[in-house]
Amino acid sequence: MTGWQQLFEYAPTVVMLVMLILGYLVAGIFSNEFTWKSDAVFFSSVYGRNKAVSAKIKAGFCIVTTIYFVTFLVYKGIVLLYLGIDGWNLPIQSSWTSWKSFYNITNTGTRK
C-alpha cells in the first residue's frame, strides 16, 4: 500500500514541475522567427505562414505530450517498483484517512 500512497501523494507535484519545465521549453517556438530572419520566407510564400504556424503548434503539442507521458510513466515505474505494487487491490478508504466515500472503491475500480 505504501507505493500507491506515495504515488498519489506526490503525483500532483510531479505534474506541476513537468508542466512548468515544458512550458519553458515550448515558449520559444514562435519567438525565433524574427530573430533568425525566417519571417521573410514565411511571408513571401502563399501558404507558408499558415503551414508554419500549424506545424509549430503540432510539434509543440507532440513534444509536450510525449515528454509528459514518458516522465509520468518513469515516475510511476520508479515509485511502484521501489515501494511495491502489492496494494493495488486494497480499498482506498484504508489507505487514506481523508478519503470520505461510503462506496467500496479500490485503486483499480470497484471491488467485487
C-alpha positions as CSV (number, residue, x, y, z in Angstrom):
1,M,0.0,0.0,0.0
2,T,3.0,2.3,0.5
3,G,3.8,2.5,-3.1
4,W,0.3,3.6,-4.1
5,Q,0.2,6.1,-1.2
6,Q,3.4,7.8,-2.3
7,L,2.4,7.7,-6.0
8,F,-0.9,9.5,-5.3
9,E,0.6,11.9,-2.8
10,Y,3.5,13.2,-5.0
11,A,1.9,12.9,-8.4
12,P,0.4,16.4,-8.4
13,T,3.9,17.8,-7.6
14,V,5.5,15.9,-10.4
15,V,2.8,17.0,-12.9
16,M,3.2,20.7,-11.9
17,L,7.0,20.6,-12.2
18,V,6.9,18.8,-15.5
19,M,4.4,21.2,-17.0
20,L,6.4,24.2,-15.7
21,I,9.6,22.9,-17.4
22,L,7.7,22.0,-20.6
23,G,6.1,25.5,-20.7
24,Y,9.6,27.0,-20.5
25,L,10.8,24.7,-23.3
26,V,7.9,25.3,-25.7
27,A,7.7,29.1,-25.0
28,G,10.3,29.9,-27.7
29,I,8.6,28.2,-30.6
30,F,7.2,31.4,-32.2
31,S,9.6,33.9,-30.9
32,N,12.6,32.9,-33.1
33,E,11.0,33.7,-36.5
34,F,12.1,37.4,-36.5
35,T,15.4,36.7,-34.8
36,W,16.5,34.2,-37.3
37,K,15.0,36.2,-40.2
38,S,12.8,33.4,-41.3
39,D,9.7,35.6,-41.3
40,A,10.6,36.8,-44.8
41,V,10.4,33.2,-46.1
42,F,7.0,32.7,-44.4
43,F,5.5,35.9,-45.7
44,S,6.7,35.5,-49.2
45,S,5.1,32.2,-49.9
46,V,1.4,31.6,-50.4
47,Y,0.6,29.2,-47.6
48,G,4.0,29.5,-45.8
49,R,2.8,31.4,-42.8
50,N,-0.3,29.2,-42.2
51,K,1.6,25.9,-42.7
52,A,4.5,27.1,-40.5
53,V,2.1,28.0,-37.6
54,S,0.3,24.8,-38.0
55,A,3.5,22.7,-38.0
56,K,4.8,24.6,-34.9
57,I,1.6,24.0,-33.0
58,K,1.6,20.3,-33.9
59,A,5.3,20.0,-33.0
60,G,4.8,21.7,-29.7
61,F,1.8,19.5,-28.8
62,C,3.7,16.3,-29.7
63,I,6.7,17.3,-27.7
64,V,4.7,18.3,-24.6
65,T,2.5,15.2,-24.8
66,T,5.4,12.8,-25.3
67,I,7.7,14.2,-22.6
68,Y,4.8,14.5,-20.1
69,F,3.7,10.8,-20.5
70,V,7.3,9.5,-20.6
71,T,8.1,11.4,-17.4
72,F,5.0,10.3,-15.6
73,L,5.5,6.7,-16.6
74,V,9.1,6.8,-15.4
75,Y,8.0,8.3,-12.1
76,K,5.2,5.7,-11.8
77,G,7.6,2.9,-12.6
78,I,10.3,4.0,-10.1
79,V,7.9,4.5,-7.3
80,L,5.9,1.3,-7.8
81,L,8.9,-0.9,-8.4
82,Y,10.8,0.5,-5.4
83,L,7.9,0.6,-2.9
84,G,5.8,-2.3,-4.4
85,I,2.6,-2.7,-6.3
86,D,1.0,-5.1,-3.8
87,G,-1.6,-2.7,-2.5
88,W,-3.3,-2.2,-5.9
89,N,-6.4,-4.0,-4.7
90,L,-6.7,-2.6,-1.2
91,P,-9.7,-0.3,-0.5
92,I,-8.9,3.3,-0.9
93,Q,-10.6,4.0,2.4
94,S,-8.0,2.0,4.3
95,S,-5.1,3.9,2.7
96,W,-6.2,7.5,3.0
97,T,-7.9,8.7,6.2
98,S,-9.2,11.8,4.5
99,W,-11.0,9.9,1.7
100,K,-14.7,10.1,2.6
101,S,-16.6,7.6,0.5
102,F,-19.2,5.1,1.6
103,Y,-18.6,3.0,-1.6
104,N,-16.2,0.2,-1.6
105,I,-13.6,1.6,-4.0
106,T,-10.2,0.1,-4.7
107,N,-7.2,1.6,-6.6
108,T,-8.3,-0.3,-9.7
109,G,-12.0,0.4,-9.6
110,T,-14.9,-1.2,-7.8
111,R,-14.3,-4.3,-5.6
112,K,-16.3,-7.4,-6.2
